[in-house]
Amino acid sequence: MTPRTPPRHIACIMDGNGRWAQHRGLERTHGHMAARASFEAILDSALEEKVEWLTLFTFSTENWSRPEEEVSFLVRFLAQHVIGREAQRMHKRGVRLRLLGGEDPRLPAEAVNRLREAEELTRDNTTLQLSLAFNYGGRQDLCEAARSLAAREVPAEQITTEVLARHMQLPELPDVDLLLRTGGEYRLSNFLLWHCAYAELVFLDVLWPDFRASHFRHAMELFHQRRRRFGNLGATDAVDAYDQVGGAGTADTVGVADAVAVGGRASAPGPTALLGLPTAIAAQLGTTLRDGLRETARFALHQLTTESPKPERASRLS
C-alpha cells in the first residue's frame, strides 16, 4: 500500500479540561493536571506520523477572563510540570519548542523564564517544530502585523498576503493542514485565523484529558478521506460536470463565482458552472479541456464495456 503523506502542520485546540473535572466533582484545576497524558499522546503521535509542525493552543488572550486562581495555576503548571519536565525528553527526540503569543506583565516571570529556557535548549532541533500558542489570539496576531507594516510606512500597493505573513508573530509558521478540536465544540475560538484559511477541520467529541493516540489516528483517517481543493474544482467534479451535459458545452452562461460554494464544493455544477462560460473566457480555455474530458469518458466506457472506441483528435489552441 502506498504510504500516505501526513499533514505538514497540525494544530489543536485542547478543550474540555474544566468540564472533565466538573463531571467528576473536582475542582477545574484537576482537569489541567489530568491533561499531561494527553500532551504526551499528541506529541508522541505527531512524531510517529512524521508531522513537521504541531501547534497547541495552551492559553488564549481570552483566558484572562477566567478566575485568577485558575489562570495562575494553569500558567505555572504548564511551565513547570509540562514543559519543564518534558524539556529534556523533547530535546532528545529532536523536538524544537517555539513560543507563539504576546508578552504580558500579568504572566509570572518564573513561568515565562522556564518556557524561554526550554525554547533555547531545543532551538537547533529539526525533527518536529512544536509551537505553543501561549497568551495568543488570532485577531491580535493580525492587528500586530498590520501595526508593524504601518510603523514601517509600507505603501499600500506593496502589501500582499506574503508581506503580511512575514510580519506576524511567528513568520515561519506554515498554513495549518489539519485543525483538531476536542471537547465537542464547533468553533475556532480566535485560534490561528490566518493560518487556518484552508485547514481541514476535525471536531472530536472527547474531553482533552481523555485524548489518546487512538483519537489522533481517527483524526488522521478523517483527514486522508478529505479531498483538498483549495477553492478549485477537483478532477472528479470536472468529470461529473461534463457528464451532466453529455459532452456538450452550449448551456446558459454564469459567472465562475456562481459555480463554487463554501469550501470549494460545487453547488449544482453542470454545464453552466464549467463549460458555459462567457465567450472571452471560453476562447482562452479553448476546446482542449472539453475534448480531453470526452476522451476520458470514452476511455472509462471502454474499460466497462471492453468495446474499443475510436479516438477523436483533440483540438489544439491556435
C-alpha positions in Angstrom: 0.0 0.0 0.0 1.3 3.4 -0.9 2.2 5.4 2.2 0.1 8.5 2.7 1.7 11.9 3.1 1.0 13.2 6.6 -0.3 16.8 7.1 2.6 19.1 7.4 1.1 21.2 10.1 -1.4 20.0 12.7 -3.0 22.5 15.2 -5.0 21.5 18.2 -7.5 23.4 20.4 -7.2 21.4 23.7 -10.7 21.9 25.1 -12.6 20.2 27.9 -10.2 20.3 31.0 -12.7 22.1 33.2 -15.7 20.1 32.2 -13.7 16.8 32.7 -13.1 17.8 36.3 -16.6 19.1 37.0 -18.1 15.9 35.7 -16.1 14.1 38.4 -17.0 16.6 41.2 -13.4 18.0 41.2 -12.0 21.5 41.0 -11.3 22.7 37.5 -7.5 22.6 38.1 -7.7 18.8 38.4 -8.6 18.8 34.7 -5.5 20.6 33.8 -3.4 18.2 35.8 -5.0 15.2 34.2 -4.1 16.5 30.7 -0.4 15.7 31.0 -1.0 12.3 29.4 -2.9 13.9 26.6 0.0 16.2 25.9 2.3 13.2 25.7 -0.1 11.3 23.5 -0.4 14.0 20.8 3.3 14.7 20.9 4.2 11.1 20.5 1.6 10.6 17.8 2.9 13.6 15.8 6.4 12.3 16.0 5.3 8.8 14.9 3.5 10.2 11.9 6.4 12.4 11.0 4.4 15.6 11.2 6.7 18.7 10.7 4.7 21.2 12.8 2.4 20.8 15.8 0.8 23.9 17.3 -1.1 23.6 20.6 -3.5 26.2 21.9 -2.3 26.3 25.5 -3.5 29.7 26.7 -5.6 32.3 24.8 -5.8 36.0 25.3 -9.5 35.4 26.3 -8.5 33.1 29.1 -7.6 36.1 31.3 -11.3 36.4 32.0 -11.3 33.2 33.9 -10.9 33.1 37.7 -7.5 34.4 38.8 -6.6 31.3 40.8 -7.3 29.1 37.7 -5.2 31.3 35.4 -2.3 31.4 37.8 -2.4 27.6 38.3 -2.7 26.9 34.5 0.3 29.1 33.6 2.5 27.8 36.3 1.5 24.1 35.8 2.2 24.4 32.0 5.6 25.9 32.5 6.8 23.8 35.4 5.2 20.4 35.2 4.5 20.0 31.5 7.2 21.9 29.6 9.7 22.0 32.4 9.7 18.2 33.0 9.3 17.4 29.3 12.1 19.7 28.0 14.9 17.2 28.2 12.8 14.4 26.7 11.7 16.6 23.9 15.2 17.7 23.3 16.5 14.1 23.0 13.7 13.3 20.5 14.6 16.3 18.2 11.6 18.5 19.1 12.1 22.2 18.9 9.9 24.3 21.1 8.5 27.6 19.7 6.5 30.2 21.6 3.7 31.9 19.8 1.9 34.8 21.6 2.3 38.2 23.1 4.1 39.3 26.2 2.0 40.4 29.2 3.1 41.7 32.6 0.4 39.5 34.2 2.4 36.4 33.2 4.6 35.1 36.1 8.2 35.8 35.3 9.3 32.4 36.6 6.9 30.6 34.3 8.0 32.7 31.3 11.7 32.1 32.1 11.1 28.3 32.1 9.4 28.4 28.7 12.2 30.5 27.3 14.8 28.1 28.7 13.1 25.2 27.0 12.9 27.2 23.8 16.7 27.9 23.9 17.6 24.3 24.8 15.8 22.9 21.8 16.5 25.7 19.2 18.7 23.5 17.0 16.3 20.6 16.8 14.6 19.8 13.5 12.5 16.6 13.8 9.3 18.4 15.0 8.5 22.0 15.4 6.3 22.3 18.5 4.7 25.8 18.7 2.8 26.6 21.9 0.2 29.3 21.4 0.6 30.9 24.8 -1.3 34.2 25.6 -2.2 34.0 21.9 -5.2 35.5 19.9 -5.6 35.2 16.2 -7.1 38.7 15.8 -4.3 40.2 17.9 -1.7 38.5 15.7 -3.3 40.1 12.6 -3.5 43.5 14.3 0.1 43.4 15.3 1.2 42.5 11.8 -0.9 45.5 10.5 0.7 47.8 13.1 4.2 46.6 12.1 3.5 47.4 8.4 2.1 50.8 9.3 5.1 51.6 11.5 7.4 50.9 8.6 5.2 53.0 6.3 4.9 50.3 3.8 3.0 51.5 0.7 -0.5 50.0 0.4 0.2 48.6 -3.1 3.2 46.7 -1.7 1.1 44.9 1.0 0.4 41.4 -0.2 -0.6 38.2 1.6 3.1 37.2 1.7 4.2 40.5 3.1 1.6 40.5 5.8 2.5 36.9 6.8 6.1 37.9 7.3 5.1 40.4 9.9 3.1 38.0 12.1 4.3 36.7 15.4 5.9 33.6 14.1 6.5 34.3 10.4 7.8 30.8 9.6 4.7 29.1 10.8 3.1 27.4 7.8 -0.6 27.2 6.9 -2.5 24.6 9.0 -3.4 21.4 7.2 -5.4 19.8 9.9 -7.1 21.5 12.8 -8.3 19.3 15.7 -10.6 20.5 18.5 -11.6 18.3 21.4 -14.5 18.9 23.8 -17.3 18.6 21.3 -17.4 22.3 20.4 -17.5 23.6 16.8 -15.7 26.8 16.6 -12.1 28.2 16.1 -12.1 30.4 19.2 -9.8 33.0 17.7 -7.1 30.5 17.0 -4.7 30.8 14.0 -7.4 32.6 11.9 -4.9 33.5 9.2 -3.2 30.1 9.1 -6.5 28.1 9.0 -7.7 29.5 5.7 -7.6 26.1 4.0 -7.3 23.8 7.0 -9.4 20.6 7.3 -11.4 20.9 10.5 -12.0 17.8 12.7 -14.1 18.2 15.9 -13.8 15.3 18.4 -16.4 14.6 21.0 -13.8 13.7 23.6 -12.7 16.0 26.5 -9.0 16.8 26.3 -7.8 14.8 29.4 -9.3 11.7 27.7 -7.5 12.3 24.4 -5.2 9.4 23.4 -3.3 8.2 20.4 -6.4 6.4 19.1 -8.2 9.7 18.8 -5.2 11.2 16.9 -5.3 8.2 14.5 -9.0 8.7 13.9 -8.5 12.4 13.1 -5.8 11.4 10.6 -8.1 8.9 8.9 -10.7 11.6 8.5 -8.1 14.0 7.1 -7.0 11.5 4.5 -10.6 10.9 3.4 -10.9 14.6 2.6 -10.4 16.0 -1.0 -8.4 19.2 -0.6 -9.3 21.6 -3.5 -8.1 25.0 -2.1 -11.1 26.6 -3.8 -10.7 24.8 -7.2 -12.8 22.1 -8.8 -11.3 18.7 -8.3 -10.8 16.2 -11.2 -13.9 14.2 -10.1 -16.0 17.4 -10.0 -14.9 18.3 -13.6 -15.9 14.9 -14.9 -19.2 15.0 -13.1 -19.9 18.4 -14.6 -19.0 17.2 -18.1 -21.1 14.1 -17.7 -24.2 16.1 -16.8 -24.1 17.8 -20.2 -23.3 14.7 -22.2 -20.1 16.2 -23.6 -21.8 19.4 -24.8 -20.6 22.9 -24.0 -23.5 25.0 -25.0 -25.6 25.9 -22.0 -26.6 29.0 -20.1 -23.7 31.3 -19.1 -23.0 32.1 -15.5 -20.0 33.6 -13.6 -17.4 31.4 -12.1 -18.3 32.6 -8.7 -21.8 31.1 -9.1 -20.2 27.7 -9.6 -18.3 27.4 -6.3 -19.8 27.2 -2.9 -18.2 27.5 0.6 -15.2 25.3 1.0 -14.7 24.8 -2.8 -17.6 22.4 -3.2 -19.5 22.7 -6.4 -23.1 23.9 -5.9 -25.1 22.1 -8.6 -22.2 22.4 -11.1 -23.4 21.2 -14.5 -22.6 22.9 -17.8 -23.2 26.5 -16.6 -20.6 26.1 -14.0 -17.8 24.6 -16.0 -18.3 24.9 -19.8 -20.9 27.6 -20.4 -18.5 30.4 -19.7 -18.6 33.9 -21.4 -17.1 33.9 -24.9 -14.0 35.8 -23.9 -13.1 33.2 -21.2 -14.1 30.2 -23.3 -11.8 31.5 -26.1 -8.9 31.4 -23.7 -9.7 27.9 -22.4 -10.2 26.6 -25.9 -11.8 23.3 -26.6 -8.9 21.1 -25.4 -10.5 20.7 -22.0 -13.8 19.7 -23.4 -12.2 17.2 -25.8 -10.0 15.8 -23.1 -13.0 15.2 -20.9 -14.7 13.5 -23.8 -11.7 11.2 -24.3 -11.6 10.4 -20.6 -15.3 9.5 -20.7 -14.8 7.3 -23.8 -11.8 5.6 -22.1 -13.9 4.9 -19.0 -16.7 3.5 -21.1 -14.2 1.3 -22.9 -13.0 -0.1 -19.6 -16.5 -1.0 -18.6 -17.7 -2.5 -21.9 -14.4 -3.7 -23.4 -15.5 -2.1 -26.6 -12.7 -0.4 -28.4 -13.6 3.2 -29.1 -12.3 5.2 -32.0 -10.2 8.1 -30.5 -11.1 11.6 -31.5 -8.4 14.1 -32.3 -8.2 16.8 -29.6 -8.4 20.3 -30.9 -5.4 22.5 -30.5 -5.4 26.0 -29.2 -4.5 28.4 -32.0 
